[in-house]
């Protein structure tokens, strides 16, 4: 993990006089926004043992992080699908009290995943999730820092320069930096979704 204090020396020259703690807070906000929107910090969650008659299970992410999204989920090795509450209402008369082998998952809050139907036997839940830093984090993932520190800095500088009546206030540059952040997010998200690899192009055999 990389300490958020690493951003201070990189950002301070562009916002002279800005308090160290304010810079760290802005960098944390940038890292949270990046991870939430671009899903750059993927994590194979440890298997969760499930029990009969228990539908909800708490996430256990690494210290200093929270689960931003559940990307994929498997129950006893079989993939189950995400559904929102409206979709579940269409599938079941009373999905909150349905029991059986889970086929779907949903989230009623940020800290737990809920299986539908409620398991009627013991089992195992495995997850691929995206993480984001917690609001009180003091570090971020090393890879996120190495790959995206300039983008996080753009967000942080934009937020700091948009503060009113400060010696470092610069609304024009703040708008440009935030525009840069917004412009790059779709490409970062696409690359992260591809797993940072390029598949080998296959060509169809030609027969003459």
VENJO-V84260 format. One line per field, one symbol per residue. ss: DSSP state (A for helix, B for strand, O for the rest). A space follows every 50 residues. Layout:
ss = ???
//
This chain:
ss = OBBOOAAAAAAAAAOOOOOAAAAAAAAAAAAAAAAAAAOOOBBBBBBBBB OOOOOBBBOOOOOOBBBBBBBBBBBOOBBBBBOOAAAAAAAOOOAAAOBB OOOBBBOOOOOBBBBBOBBOOOBBBBBBBBBBBOOOOOBBOAAAAAAAAA AAAAAAAAAAAOOOOOOOOOAAAAAAAAAAAAAAAAAAAAAAAOOOOOOO OOOOOOOO
//
